[in-house]
Amino acid sequence: HTVRRQSIKRGEPRQMPSLPHTAESTVREEHFSSRRKQLEDYLTNILKMPMYRNYHGTMEFVGVSQLSFIHDLGPKGIEGFIMKRSGGHRIPGLNCCGQGRMCYRWSKRWLVVKDSFLLYMKPDSGAISFVLLVDKEFSIKIGQKETETKYGLQIDNLSRSLILKCNSYRHAQWWRQGIDEFIRKHGKDFLTEHRFGSYAAVQENTLAKCPNFPIYTSLFNLVSWVVEYEDELLCLQATSAVVFIHLYFLRLSPEIFMKRPVVEGNRWRLDCILKRKA
């Protein structure tokens, strides 16, 4: 930040806006509105300066990230730094196990709340580490008894039980209330069960076109279905816009053959199919 400040281009505003020095305790009630306007103008002037607007401390204070205002990701929810605990996956094989016990580690991450999912990113690179979908089993618990963590916050869904650690009980309550109110306001459709056991409600007047394929409970059921009904696999081959991949495929292997027996080389291997479509 110091280097960027010293190498700032000429012509860009350099002077730091002045913060009102009047103590909050000395402000009379009739002056609250003008005091609020002074603080709003100060913050607005800060955000107009690229050097300070992109500074990580400013972004943390305002509670924004590079994903905050992307329209396709839905409305902006609360964001901020948290400590997250590894593990908690409900799928066997995704948790780290030691000598007869689970081994955990804590990592600092930036948590982003959206209407249909939560995600956390690495603060240094901004890389997305994990996405937790909102579904019918979505719930939030706080307290050491529930989370086995002091000032803990536990977020559950069908695939994972995510444990977060906050700075205080009040901080945990702030996260719990903020997430719960935002999801129930903007993502309530994902909290109930829908037709065919889907997590999403029926959407009318959409551009997506898909046949009425059954829903499968596991990867192995899907593979068995593909083997028996090879023609339906052409639906994936005919895709022209978006391919949605379930967690099972990503965690197992991208080199799984979707059509068996293998008689056409790697043509029907999942990674090759996706490469063709890309």
Stockholm file with secondary structure:
# STOCKHOLM 1.0

chainA/1-278         HTVRRQSIKRGEPRQMPSLPHTAESTVREEHFSSRRKQLEDYLTNILKMPMYRNYHGTMEFVGVSQLSFIHDLGPKGIEGFIMKRSGGHRIPGLNCCGQGRMCYRWSKRWLVVKDSFLLYMKPDSGAISFVLLVDKEFSIKIGQKETETKYGLQIDNLSRSLILKCNSYRHAQWWRQGIDEFIRKHGKDFLTEHRFGSYAAVQENTLAKCPNFPIYTSLFNLVSWVVEYEDELLCLQATSAVVFIHLYFLRLSPEIFMKRPVVEGNRWRLDCILKRKA
#=GR chainA/1-278 SS CHHHHHTCCTTSCCSCCCCCCCCGGGCCGGGHHHHHHHHHHHHHHHHTSHHHHTCHHHHHHHTCCTTTTCGGGCSCCCEEEEEEESCCBSSTTSSCBCSSSBCCCEEEEEEEECSSEEEEECTTTCCEEEEEECCTTCEEEESHHHHSSTTEEEEECSSBEEEEECSSHHHHHHHHHHHHHHHHHHCGGGSSCCGGGCSSCCCSSCSCCCCCCCCCSSHHHHHHHHHHCGGGGHHHHTCCSCCCCCHHHHHHCTTCBSSSSCCSTTTTBHHHHHHHHC
#=GC SS_cons         CHHHHHTCCTTSCCSCCCCCCCCGGGCCGGGHHHHHHHHHHHHHHHHTSHHHHTCHHHHHHHTCCTTTTCGGGCSCCCEEEEEEESCCBSSTTSSCBCSSSBCCCEEEEEEEECSSEEEEECTTTCCEEEEEECCTTCEEEESHHHHSSTTEEEEECSSBEEEEECSSHHHHHHHHHHHHHHHHHHCGGGSSCCGGGCSSCCCSSCSCCCCCCCCCSSHHHHHHHHHHCGGGGHHHHTCCSCCCCCHHHHHHCTTCBSSSSCCSTTTTBHHHHHHHHC
//
